[in-house]
């Protein structure tokens, strides 16, 4: 997957399911519908990011067939 920039891609910028609604498949259905939209529009790759300590989100996306791709490191100066 190292040729991301040679492909037409879409990005999930922000998705949040209220805690009391989790476990009902709502997030997975949203992702599935977005995947269908992308396929219908010739998009080859979907990107999403999550904070490294947000293991629930990371595991959710991995369960929905997303793979590790990029690591971003930061240096806090304040």
trRosetta pair geometry for C-beta under 8 A, 3 or more apart (Angstrom, degrees):
i j d omega theta_ij theta_ji phi_ij phi_ji
1 4 6.4 38 163 -59 81 90
1 45 7.5 129 -152 -126 102 129
1 67 6.6 156 -5 78 157 128
1 69 5.7 -80 112 -118 133 104
3 6 4.4 -38 173 36 98 117
3 7 6.4 95 118 -23 87 100
4 7 6.1 -74 -156 37 33 106
4 9 6.3 7 -172 -46 85 153
4 45 5.9 -153 -134 130 77 167
4 47 7.2 65 -157 -71 133 121
4 69 6.9 80 -61 -178 140 136
7 44 4.1 -103 -171 74 118 129
7 45 4.8 83 107 -2 138 121
8 42 6.3 36 71 121 151 84
8 43 5.2 -114 118 -123 99 56
8 44 5.4 102 56 9 74 93
8 45 7.5 155 85 28 43 83
9 43 6.3 94 -130 -169 23 98
9 44 6.6 -61 -78 64 66 74
9 45 4.0 -36 -106 77 103 96
9 46 6.7 170 -164 -87 85 24
9 47 5.8 48 162 -13 131 102
10 34 7.5 -156 112 172 141 103
10 38 5.1 -126 17 -106 139 116
10 43 4.8 12 -18 -168 105 156
10 45 7.6 173 27 91 60 52
10 46 5.3 -20 70 -112 88 75
10 47 7.4 -172 93 25 40 72
11 46 7.0 151 -96 -165 30 62
11 47 4.5 -25 -108 69 85 94
11 48 6.8 152 -163 -80 66 48
12 15 5.7 -27 174 -18 117 120
12 31 7.5 -26 -81 -112 154 84
12 34 6.6 55 -84 157 108 167
12 46 6.5 40 -19 175 95 109
12 47 7.4 -157 24 93 68 47
12 48 4.2 -4 55 -98 107 104
15 27 6.9 115 145 -137 125 94
15 30 6.6 161 -150 116 135 145
15 31 7.9 94 162 -68 175 85
15 48 7.9 -35 17 -139 117 127
17 21 5.3 -121 174 88 95 106
17 22 5.4 121 110 -80 120 78
17 26 5.5 141 -127 85 133 119
17 27 4.8 -91 -31 -61 142 104
18 21 4.7 71 67 14 88 109
18 22 7.5 -141 94 -29 44 81
19 22 5.7 -38 -154 2 38 118
21 24 6.1 -69 180 23 65 126
21 26 5.8 -9 151 14 110 152
22 26 7.7 -102 -106 39 37 107
22 27 7.3 9 -123 -13 75 122
25 28 5.0 -59 -159 48 67 114
25 29 5.6 71 142 -28 86 101
26 29 5.8 -58 -150 36 28 110
26 30 6.5 30 153 -19 64 104
27 30 5.7 -53 -150 34 32 112
27 31 6.4 29 154 -16 66 105
27 60 6.1 -28 125 -171 148 133
27 64 8.0 -111 129 -51 95 143
28 31 5.7 -54 -146 39 33 110
28 32 6.2 36 153 -22 66 106
28 60 8.0 -133 -67 -169 79 92
28 63 7.6 -68 -94 112 112 111
28 64 5.9 -168 -122 -91 79 115
29 32 5.5 -51 -145 36 32 114
29 33 6.4 32 156 -18 65 104
30 33 5.9 -57 -150 37 29 109
30 34 6.4 28 152 -17 64 107
31 34 5.6 -56 -148 38 33 112
31 35 6.3 38 152 -23 66 103
31 61 7.9 173 -113 -117 150 65
31 64 4.9 3 118 -168 160 154
32 35 5.6 -51 -149 33 32 114
32 36 6.6 33 152 -19 64 102
32 64 7.9 -123 -56 -147 71 114
33 36 5.6 -50 -150 34 35 113
33 37 6.4 39 150 -21 65 103
34 37 5.5 -49 -148 34 35 115
34 38 6.4 36 152 -19 65 104
34 46 7.1 99 129 -125 111 148
35 38 5.7 -56 -150 37 31 112
35 39 6.3 31 153 -19 66 105
35 46 6.8 -85 -98 -23 72 151
36 39 5.7 -54 -146 37 31 110
36 40 6.2 28 156 -16 65 109
37 40 5.9 -62 -150 40 28 109
37 41 6.3 3 157 0 64 115
38 41 6.0 -74 -146 50 28 97
38 43 3.8 -80 -166 65 88 124
38 46 5.9 -91 -74 -68 171 108
39 42 7.9 42 -174 -70 30 23
39 43 7.1 -78 -59 53 26 78
43 46 7.1 69 133 -68 123 76
46 66 7.6 -85 91 -101 100 101
47 69 7.3 -96 -123 60 91 154
48 61 5.7 -154 82 -122 138 144
48 66 6.2 -53 42 -126 116 156
49 72 7.8 5 -141 11 133 132
50 54 4.8 -119 169 76 104 123
50 57 4.0 -179 -137 111 141 127
50 58 5.2 -157 80 -66 144 72
50 61 6.7 -163 -21 -2 135 138
51 54 4.3 91 62 -9 89 110
51 57 7.5 80 39 48 72 139
52 58 7.9 38 -143 -60 35 139
54 57 4.2 9 135 26 115 116
54 58 6.3 135 96 -20 72 89
55 58 5.4 -54 -140 41 38 113
55 59 5.9 36 161 -17 70 107
56 59 6.1 -59 -146 41 24 107
56 60 6.3 30 153 -24 62 108
57 60 5.5 -53 -147 33 31 116
57 61 6.5 24 158 -13 66 104
58 61 6.2 -59 -151 38 28 104
58 62 6.3 26 153 -16 65 109
59 62 5.6 -54 -142 40 33 111
59 63 6.2 40 155 -24 65 104
60 63 5.7 -56 -153 33 28 113
60 64 6.6 10 153 -4 62 111
61 64 5.6 -66 -149 48 35 104
61 66 3.9 -31 160 42 97 139
62 65 7.8 85 -174 -47 32 8
62 66 5.9 -85 -82 67 37 79
62 67 7.4 80 -120 -95 76 37
68 71 7.9 12 -175 -58 105 88
